Amino acid sequence: MEVAQLNFGMYTNQRSWALILPESRGSTRYASLPAYYPFDVRWKLKDGREFIVENVDTAAIMREYFKTHQILLQHQRENRPRHPVGDFDPSVVVGVKDDKVVVKWLLVLNGTAIDKRLPVIVNGKPAMDGTPWKLEDEEHYVTSIPGKPTSGIDFKKQWEFLK
């Protein structure tokens, strides 16, 4: 992969392209979505081929996914209330793999005991007690969407205004 960019949001008359940054998971790349907004992805492979996926209805994809899947968050698995320190919200992640866009759920699980997550008060201000958190990523595959072959994308152009 040479470059991959994501646009997401509720605006249908403009696009703001942001890089999908590499993660430590090899060649897969992600960008978190905070809500079920429609999204577009454009990318270029190292062999020069370019692809685009436009106006993906994330809400419809998730409605279908949750008809047959259930994802329990960490506090639900542990049968306890959600803790404000160290219990993470899930993220919808969008990655590019070859000629496809891959959509997944990403859960961050915290293996650190709750009493070790809390800040201690130093000089009247919260400070962590120095215990490193033990975090683990858990991915749940949702779907893959084939890219539409295209050419001539100007990846330096970050804003587009549509008709």
Backbone as CSV, one residue per row, in Angstrom:
resi,resn,N_x,N_y,N_z,CA_x,CA_y,CA_z,C_x,C_y,C_z
1,MET,0.839,-1.163,0.000,0.000,0.000,0.000,0.889,1.232,0.000
2,GLU,0.601,2.130,-0.926,1.373,3.374,-0.987,0.717,4.467,-0.147
3,VAL,-0.604,4.629,-0.306,-1.337,5.646,0.440,-2.796,5.215,0.536
4,ALA,-3.422,5.537,1.670,-4.855,5.283,1.847,-5.438,6.460,2.612
5,GLN,-6.641,6.879,2.207,-7.281,8.028,2.832,-8.747,7.728,3.100
6,LEU,-9.256,8.328,4.168,-10.618,8.119,4.627,-11.328,9.457,4.753
7,ASN,-12.584,9.478,4.339,-13.481,10.590,4.603,-14.700,10.004,5.298
8,PHE,-15.097,10.611,6.413,-16.352,10.184,7.024,-17.040,11.387,7.639
9,GLY,-18.355,11.320,7.660,-19.125,12.406,8.240,-20.499,12.478,7.631
10,MET,-21.258,13.407,8.137,-22.643,13.518,7.698,-22.822,14.437,6.507
11,TYR,-21.775,15.144,6.106,-21.904,16.098,5.010,-21.805,15.384,3.663
12,THR,-22.800,15.620,2.803,-22.814,14.961,1.500,-22.291,15.865,0.392
13,ASN,-22.037,17.136,0.701,-21.589,18.051,-0.348,-20.089,18.370,-0.263
14,GLN,-19.387,17.733,0.678,-17.943,17.940,0.757,-17.261,16.711,1.348
15,ARG,-15.996,16.579,1.029,-15.180,15.504,1.587,-13.908,16.108,2.153
16,SER,-13.489,15.567,3.272,-12.230,15.942,3.886,-11.426,14.659,4.059
17,TRP,-10.382,14.506,3.266,-9.618,13.267,3.244,-8.514,13.291,4.295
18,ALA,-8.444,12.244,5.092,-7.405,12.106,6.115,-6.671,10.793,5.882
19,LEU,-5.383,10.799,6.137,-4.592,9.581,5.968,-5.069,8.487,6.915
20,ILE,-5.110,7.275,6.413,-5.296,6.110,7.264,-3.884,5.699,7.656
21,LEU,-3.555,5.915,8.918,-2.182,5.733,9.376,-1.872,4.275,9.671
22,PRO,-0.634,3.865,9.453,-0.262,2.485,9.730,-0.286,2.193,11.232
23,GLU,-0.653,0.985,11.557,-0.626,0.485,12.928,0.476,-0.559,13.024
24,SER,0.615,-1.128,14.164,1.672,-2.119,14.373,1.246,-3.517,13.918
25,ARG,0.145,-3.627,13.217,-0.366,-4.929,12.792,0.044,-5.275,11.360
26,GLY,1.262,-5.029,11.009,1.724,-5.372,9.669,1.205,-4.402,8.636
27,SER,0.650,-4.931,7.535,0.265,-4.066,6.423,-1.146,-3.511,6.556
28,THR,-1.913,-3.935,7.542,-3.266,-3.430,7.705,-3.212,-2.022,8.277
29,ARG,-4.115,-1.173,7.820,-4.140,0.212,8.278,-5.528,0.555,8.782
30,TYR,-5.612,1.412,9.779,-6.877,1.710,10.443,-7.094,3.202,10.602
31,ALA,-8.339,3.559,10.765,-8.735,4.886,11.239,-10.045,4.684,11.992
32,SER,-10.113,5.105,13.205,-11.311,4.858,14.022,-12.446,5.801,13.634
33,LEU,-13.641,5.261,13.644,-14.844,6.058,13.418,-15.594,6.170,14.739
34,PRO,-15.934,7.373,15.170,-16.617,7.508,16.449,-18.131,7.293,16.375
35,ALA,-18.691,7.197,15.196,-20.132,7.025,15.051,-20.414,6.357,13.710
36,TYR,-21.668,6.020,13.488,-22.072,5.362,12.250,-22.281,6.363,11.122
37,TYR,-21.282,7.113,10.790,-21.369,8.018,9.660,-21.047,7.268,8.380
38,PRO,-21.616,7.713,7.246,-21.172,7.161,5.966,-19.692,7.487,5.774
39,PHE,-19.001,6.637,5.020,-17.589,6.911,4.774,-17.201,6.582,3.348
40,ASP,-16.074,7.164,2.940,-15.457,6.919,1.641,-13.994,6.575,1.914
41,VAL,-13.432,5.722,1.091,-12.013,5.390,1.198,-11.426,5.392,-0.211
42,ARG,-10.239,5.958,-0.329,-9.512,5.898,-1.599,-8.084,5.491,-1.268
43,TRP,-7.488,4.693,-2.172,-6.144,4.213,-1.895,-5.403,3.848,-3.161
44,LYS,-4.094,3.784,-3.006,-3.207,3.431,-4.112,-2.263,2.337,-3.615
45,LEU,-2.177,1.268,-4.394,-1.259,0.177,-4.070,0.132,0.491,-4.613
46,LYS,1.120,-0.198,-4.123,2.494,0.042,-4.560,2.701,-0.265,-6.043
47,ASP,1.830,-1.123,-6.614,1.944,-1.423,-8.043,1.289,-0.357,-8.920
48,GLY,0.759,0.724,-8.288,0.187,1.844,-9.037,-1.325,1.799,-9.200
49,ARG,-1.965,0.674,-8.920,-3.429,0.595,-9.053,-4.092,1.454,-7.977
50,GLU,-5.170,2.131,-8.385,-5.920,2.983,-7.472,-7.349,2.468,-7.347
51,PHE,-7.923,2.661,-6.152,-9.282,2.195,-5.876,-10.016,3.235,-5.058
52,ILE,-11.345,3.161,-5.135,-12.188,4.026,-4.310,-13.435,3.244,-3.900
53,VAL,-13.914,3.509,-2.708,-15.200,3.016,-2.211,-15.913,4.249,-1.690
54,GLU,-17.145,4.473,-2.166,-17.844,5.705,-1.821,-19.173,5.447,-1.134
55,ASN,-19.497,6.368,-0.220,-20.799,6.424,0.439,-21.216,5.097,1.078
56,VAL,-20.344,4.546,1.892,-20.638,3.293,2.593,-21.582,3.597,3.757
57,ASP,-22.696,2.897,3.799,-23.711,3.091,4.832,-23.336,2.243,6.052
58,THR,-22.564,2.822,6.954,-22.078,2.095,8.125,-23.232,1.621,8.997
59,ALA,-24.258,2.421,9.158,-25.393,2.033,10.000,-26.068,0.777,9.457
60,ALA,-26.271,0.696,8.148,-26.894,-0.493,7.554,-26.012,-1.726,7.724
61,ILE,-24.703,-1.544,7.552,-23.772,-2.661,7.736,-23.858,-3.194,9.162
62,MET,-23.892,-2.291,10.126,-23.930,-2.719,11.532,-25.271,-3.323,11.916
63,ARG,-26.373,-2.813,11.337,-27.677,-3.440,11.602,-27.651,-4.902,11.179
64,GLU,-27.106,-5.177,10.001,-27.003,-6.557,9.521,-26.059,-7.383,10.398
65,TYR,-24.931,-6.815,10.762,-23.943,-7.527,11.573,-24.543,-7.960,12.918
66,PHE,-25.241,-7.037,13.575,-25.752,-7.339,14.903,-27.023,-8.194,14.893
67,LYS,-27.533,-8.534,13.720,-28.612,-9.516,13.645,-28.095,-10.902,14.023
68,THR,-26.811,-11.140,13.778,-26.246,-12.476,14.023,-25.036,-12.464,14.957
69,HIS,-24.617,-11.302,15.438,-23.440,-11.209,16.301,-23.748,-10.373,17.538
70,GLN,-23.045,-10.688,18.599,-23.127,-9.898,19.816,-21.697,-9.694,20.319
71,ILE,-21.376,-8.465,20.666,-20.064,-8.171,21.213,-20.264,-7.664,22.630
72,LEU,-19.676,-8.356,23.586,-19.749,-7.919,24.972,-18.516,-7.095,25.304
73,LEU,-18.742,-5.953,25.922,-17.643,-5.110,26.364,-17.029,-5.724,27.623
74,GLN,-15.855,-5.243,27.999,-15.125,-5.848,29.104,-15.942,-5.873,30.398
75,HIS,-16.570,-4.768,30.748,-17.324,-4.739,32.002,-18.551,-5.659,31.943
76,GLN,-19.108,-5.859,30.746,-20.236,-6.777,30.602,-19.764,-8.219,30.784
77,ARG,-18.601,-8.551,30.238,-18.038,-9.896,30.391,-17.720,-10.199,31.856
78,GLU,-17.272,-9.159,32.559,-16.878,-9.331,33.958,-18.033,-9.084,34.915
79,ASN,-19.222,-8.847,34.361,-20.448,-8.674,35.140,-20.281,-7.615,36.242
80,ARG,-19.830,-6.428,35.802,-19.623,-5.324,36.732,-20.003,-4.025,36.036
81,PRO,-20.186,-2.947,36.798,-20.476,-1.652,36.161,-19.268,-1.171,35.357
82,ARG,-19.525,-0.363,34.347,-18.438,0.229,33.566,-17.649,1.162,34.465
83,HIS,-16.332,1.038,34.408,-15.464,1.884,35.232,-14.965,3.051,34.387
84,PRO,-14.992,4.278,34.931,-14.600,5.433,34.129,-13.108,5.489,33.793
85,VAL,-12.291,4.738,34.510,-10.850,4.744,34.251,-10.437,3.386,33.703
86,GLY,-10.083,3.332,32.428,-9.519,2.115,31.854,-10.485,1.145,31.219
87,ASP,-11.780,1.416,31.223,-12.730,0.637,30.432,-12.965,1.439,29.156
88,PHE,-12.613,0.865,28.032,-12.616,1.601,26.773,-13.888,1.360,25.976
89,ASP,-14.283,2.375,25.208,-15.388,2.235,24.270,-14.874,1.520,23.027
90,PRO,-15.721,0.758,22.362,-15.297,0.108,21.122,-15.202,1.122,19.989
91,SER,-14.436,0.784,18.964,-14.292,1.628,17.780,-14.601,0.823,16.535
92,VAL,-15.270,1.453,15.588,-15.384,0.890,14.250,-14.087,1.271,13.538
93,VAL,-13.400,0.280,12.994,-12.151,0.564,12.303,-12.297,0.220,10.833
94,VAL,-11.667,1.038,10.016,-11.696,0.854,8.572,-10.262,0.660,8.126
95,GLY,-10.003,-0.434,7.458,-8.671,-0.710,6.955,-8.724,-1.035,5.478
96,VAL,-7.568,-1.073,4.861,-7.462,-1.419,3.455,-6.551,-2.624,3.341
97,LYS,-7.016,-3.624,2.647,-6.232,-4.835,2.399,-6.330,-5.149,0.916
98,ASP,-5.224,-4.950,0.214,-5.187,-5.155,-1.236,-6.258,-4.308,-1.919
99,ASP,-7.228,-4.953,-2.603,-8.242,-4.198,-3.350,-9.573,-4.102,-2.605
100,LYS,-9.541,-4.282,-1.277,-10.769,-4.258,-0.479,-10.631,-3.336,0.725
101,VAL,-11.764,-2.798,1.146,-11.877,-2.088,2.415,-12.394,-3.102,3.428
102,VAL,-11.755,-3.159,4.574,-12.142,-4.094,5.624,-12.693,-3.292,6.802
103,VAL,-13.879,-3.694,7.270,-14.517,-3.039,8.412,-14.512,-4.020,9.577
104,LYS,-14.072,-3.539,10.735,-13.998,-4.363,11.939,-14.430,-3.542,13.146
105,TRP,-14.741,-4.247,14.216,-14.860,-3.637,15.531,-13.542,-3.857,16.239
106,LEU,-13.072,-2.851,16.957,-11.865,-2.978,17.767,-12.235,-2.718,19.218
107,LEU,-11.967,-3.713,20.068,-12.155,-3.564,21.506,-10.780,-3.556,22.150
108,VAL,-10.568,-2.632,23.055,-9.340,-2.618,23.837,-9.704,-3.151,25.214
109,LEU,-9.085,-4.279,25.587,-9.332,-4.908,26.884,-8.189,-4.552,27.820
110,ASN,-8.537,-4.218,29.044,-7.554,-3.796,30.028,-7.368,-4.911,31.047
111,GLY,-6.191,-5.541,31.036,-5.881,-6.621,31.964,-5.360,-6.133,33.301
112,THR,-5.371,-4.828,33.516,-4.902,-4.269,34.771,-6.055,-4.241,35.770
113,ALA,-5.803,-4.674,36.987,-6.831,-4.653,38.028,-7.351,-3.223,38.202
114,ILE,-8.640,-3.106,38.463,-9.266,-1.787,38.567,-8.585,-0.941,39.639
115,ASP,-8.213,-1.533,40.766,-7.600,-0.731,41.829,-6.200,-0.254,41.463
116,LYS,-5.612,-0.812,40.399,-4.298,-0.357,39.928,-4.428,0.685,38.815
117,ARG,-5.636,0.897,38.311,-5.865,1.873,37.246,-6.069,3.281,37.796
118,LEU,-6.503,3.366,39.023,-6.912,4.653,39.566,-5.725,5.575,39.783
119,PRO,-5.950,6.859,39.591,-4.876,7.816,39.909,-4.774,8.012,41.413
120,VAL,-3.602,8.344,41.851,-3.401,8.752,43.238,-3.271,10.272,43.232
121,ILE,-3.519,10.883,44.346,-3.463,12.338,44.421,-2.074,12.758,44.918
122,VAL,-1.406,13.593,44.123,-0.097,14.125,44.477,-0.207,15.641,44.441
123,ASN,0.039,16.283,45.577,-0.060,17.747,45.675,-1.410,18.254,45.167
124,GLY,-2.457,17.509,45.485,-3.801,17.929,45.119,-4.187,17.670,43.672
125,LYS,-3.295,17.010,42.895,-3.582,16.733,41.491,-3.523,15.233,41.229
126,PRO,-4.403,14.728,40.329,-4.354,13.295,40.012,-3.051,12.927,39.312
127,ALA,-2.487,11.810,39.708,-1.277,11.275,39.060,-1.383,9.756,39.075
128,MET,-0.969,9.106,38.016,-1.028,7.639,37.984,-0.041,7.072,38.986
129,ASP,-0.338,5.887,39.489,0.533,5.286,40.503,1.759,4.610,39.900
130,GLY,1.919,4.691,38.593,3.102,4.118,37.953,2.922,2.697,37.452
131,THR,1.773,2.087,37.702,1.528,0.722,37.232,1.219,0.757,35.736
132,PRO,2.049,0.121,34.893,1.719,0.099,33.457,0.474,-0.760,33.218
133,TRP,-0.402,-0.243,32.384,-1.606,-1.001,32.051,-1.258,-2.124,31.087
134,LYS,-1.962,-3.231,31.225,-1.805,-4.372,30.308,-3.001,-4.348,29.364
135,LEU,-2.777,-3.815,28.167,-3.858,-3.659,27.197,-3.737,-4.701,26.098
136,GLU,-4.878,-5.173,25.641,-4.923,-6.153,24.557,-6.014,-5.746,23.574
137,ASP,-5.685,-5.777,22.291,-6.673,-5.471,21.252,-7.412,-6.739,20.859
138,GLU,-8.711,-6.606,20.695,-9.541,-7.714,20.224,-10.318,-7.200,19.013
139,GLU,-10.138,-7.843,17.860,-10.798,-7.409,16.635,-11.939,-8.353,16.283
140,HIS,-13.016,-7.781,15.786,-14.170,-8.546,15.320,-14.451,-8.135,13.877
141,TYR,-14.194,-9.043,12.951,-14.403,-8.788,11.525,-15.886,-8.574,11.261
142,VAL,-16.194,-7.529,10.486,-17.575,-7.228,10.127,-17.816,-7.543,8.651
143,THR,-17.050,-6.919,7.750,-17.258,-7.139,6.322,-16.065,-6.623,5.520
144,SER,-16.012,-7.037,4.261,-15.063,-6.499,3.282,-15.858,-5.937,2.117
145,ILE,-15.388,-4.831,1.586,-16.067,-4.173,0.473,-15.066,-4.024,-0.662
146,PRO,-15.350,-4.604,-1.831,-14.418,-4.477,-2.952,-14.297,-3.025,-3.417
147,GLY,-13.082,-2.623,-3.701,-12.850,-1.282,-4.221,-13.176,-1.203,-5.702
148,LYS,-13.590,-0.027,-6.133,-13.851,0.216,-7.553,-12.551,0.737,-8.170
149,PRO,-12.006,0.036,-9.164,-10.776,0.521,-9.800,-10.984,1.905,-10.403
150,THR,-9.992,2.742,-10.242,-10.050,4.102,-10.770,-8.630,4.544,-11.082
151,SER,-8.470,5.776,-11.502,-7.125,6.316,-11.760,-7.167,7.830,-11.646
152,GLY,-5.994,8.412,-11.508,-5.872,9.859,-11.506,-6.260,10.552,-10.216
153,ILE,-6.317,9.831,-9.110,-6.660,10.468,-7.836,-5.508,11.375,-7.405
154,ASP,-5.848,12.583,-7.013,-4.860,13.514,-6.473,-4.875,13.361,-4.949
155,PHE,-3.974,12.531,-4.429,-3.951,12.249,-3.002,-3.457,13.440,-2.176
156,LYS,-2.936,14.465,-2.839,-2.519,15.677,-2.119,-3.708,16.602,-1.863
157,LYS,-4.780,16.393,-2.599,-5.983,17.212,-2.445,-6.781,16.677,-1.252
158,GLN,-6.818,17.473,-0.170,-7.469,17.021,1.052,-8.946,17.389,1.125
159,TRP,-9.387,18.387,0.379,-10.775,18.829,0.408,-11.392,18.692,-0.973
160,GLU,-12.629,18.218,-1.002,-13.402,18.160,-2.243,-14.783,18.713,-1.961
161,PHE,-15.264,19.528,-2.853,-16.620,20.032,-2.747,-17.436,19.398,-3.863
162,LEU,-18.488,18.690,-3.508,-19.285,17.912,-4.447,-20.532,18.689,-4.851
163,LYS,-21.078,18.320,-5.998,-22.301,18.960,-6.500,-23.517,18.254,-5.960
